[in-house]
Amino acid sequence: MDLRNYSPYFDPEHLSALTAAFDAAWQNVRERTGAVDANRAGVLKQKLAQLILASACNGQRDPQRLRDIALRGVLAAEAKLPDRPAQ
C-alpha cells in the first residue's frame, strides 16, 4: 500500500511521519518474522499501513507511536496464526 496515495488527506509533514512509521514497522516485522513469501509480505504491509492510517485518522501523528500501534496489531495477529510449514 503506497501511503503517498493519501497525500490529499495529510499535509507533507504528516505524510512523512506516516511513511517513517511504516518503514520502521516493516523493518521490525521482517526482523521478527524472518523470510516470508511475497504474498504474506503483501498482507503484512497492507495491515501495517491500515493500522497506521487508522491511527493517524484518529489524530496520532508521532511516528514512533504510529509504529508501535501498528506493530502491536500485526504481531498480535501473527501470534494467533497456526504455525506455518517451513518453505
N, C-alpha and C positions, 0 to 999 in steps of 0.2 A: 504494500500500500504506500503510495507516494504522498507524503504529507504536504508536498507543495500544491497538491490539488485543493487544499483547504486555504490557500492564500487569500481568497476573498473574505474569509471569516476571521482571520487573525492578522494582526499587523506584523511587519517583518521581524521585530524583536521577539514576539511571542512564537512565531513560526520557527525561529531559530532555536528557542527553548524546547519546543516540541521535537524538533529534529535531533537536538543534542540528547534529549531524554531517550528517544527511540534508539539512537546509535549506541548509547551506553547500556541500555537494557538488552539490546540484541547481543552485544558483546558478552554480557554477563550470562545470558541464556546459553550461548554457544559454549562458554567455558564450563557451565554446569551440566549441559546435556551431551556434550561431545558431538560427534558427527551425526547428522540427521539427513535423511534423504530430502530431495528438493521439494517434494510435496509437503512434508512435515515442516520444513523450514518456512514455506509459504504460509502455512496455517499459523505457526507461531508468530511470524512477523505481523500477520494481519491482526491477531489477537492483541499483540503489544500495541500496535497503532490504535486499535479501537479503544483500549483501556486508557491510553494517553489522551486521545481526543475527548473521550467522555469526561475525564478528569479536568481537562482544560476547559471544556464547555461549562463545567461546574465552578470555574474560577481559579483553579490551580494553575500557577504559571512557573513555579520553581522547577527547573529541570531535574534536580535530584529527587524531589518529592514525586514528580511525574514518573521518573524511572522506578522508584521504589514501589509505587502503586501498581504499575504495570507488571513489574517482576513478581510481586506477591500474587497477583491474579493468574499469571501464566504458570508460575511454578506450582501454585496450589492445584491448578487444573492438571498439570503434568503428573503430580504425585498421585492423583486419583486414577490415572490410567493404569490398566494392567501392564505388566512388563511386556515389552515387545521383543520378539526374537531378534537375535543379532543378525546384522545384514552383511 
